[in-house]
Amino acid sequence: MNVLLVVLLVSVLLNIIIGMLYFSAKRNPYYVVYDEETKSQLKRRVLHLKEDLESELEEFDVSEWEKQLEKSLEEEIKGI
């Protein structure tokens, strides 16, 4: 009889915990659902940022960057 009572108590406690977790997850979901207009705005923004980044990368001069890096390293070494 005691074993049955323990199993029943554990079952009730588990149901309460599972119910609390369910309602907590239902109130505060970890994901966001966007409507179609918001999705398209986000896609346009990402594409615009991607184009900006690509244009900046095309203008980026690696040899000039390396020269500036060497200069700053030499100045740091002289400062030590």
N, C-alpha and C positions, 0 to 999 in steps of 0.2 A: 504494500500500500504506500509506503514511504517513497519507493522508487517511482511510482506513478505520479505522486504529488510533485516530486522533483522534476520529472520530465514535463509535466504540465506547467510548472512555474518557469522553467527554462524556455519552453515554447511561447508562453505569453510574453516574457521579456524580449525574446528575439522578435516577435511580431511588433511589439511597441518600438523597438529600435529601428527595425526595417521601415515601419510607417513614418517615423520621424525623419529618417534619411530620405524617404520618398518625397515627403512634403517639403523638406528643405531644398532638395534638388529641383523640385517643381517651381518653387518660389524664386530661386536664384540659379538659373541655368548658366552653364559654363560657355555656351555658344550664343552667337547673335545671329538672328535671321534678318537679312536685309531684303527690302522690297526691290523690284526690278530697277526702279529709277535710281536708287542709292547704289545698287551694284554697277549700273552703267556709269554713274558719276565717278565711282572709285576706279573703275577700269580706265576711264578717260584720264584721270589724274595719274594713275600708275604709268600709262603709256606716255603722257607728257613728261613725267619725271625721267622715264627711260630715255626718251629722245634728248632731253637736256643733258643727261649723263653721257650719252654717246657722243654728243657734239663737244662736250668738254674733253672727253677722252681723245677725240680727233685733234683738238687744239693743243693737247698736252705734249710738251717737248721733253723727252726723256733725257737727252744729253744736257739740256739746260738745268734740269732738275738735279742730275748727277753732279754738275759743276757747283751748284748752290749747296748741295749736301757736302761735298768735299770741302768747300770753304767753311761751312759751319763746323765741320769736324775739326778742321785745322785750328779754328778759333777756340774751340773747346779744349783741344790739346794744349794750345799755348796758355790757356787760362789755368790749366792744372799745373 
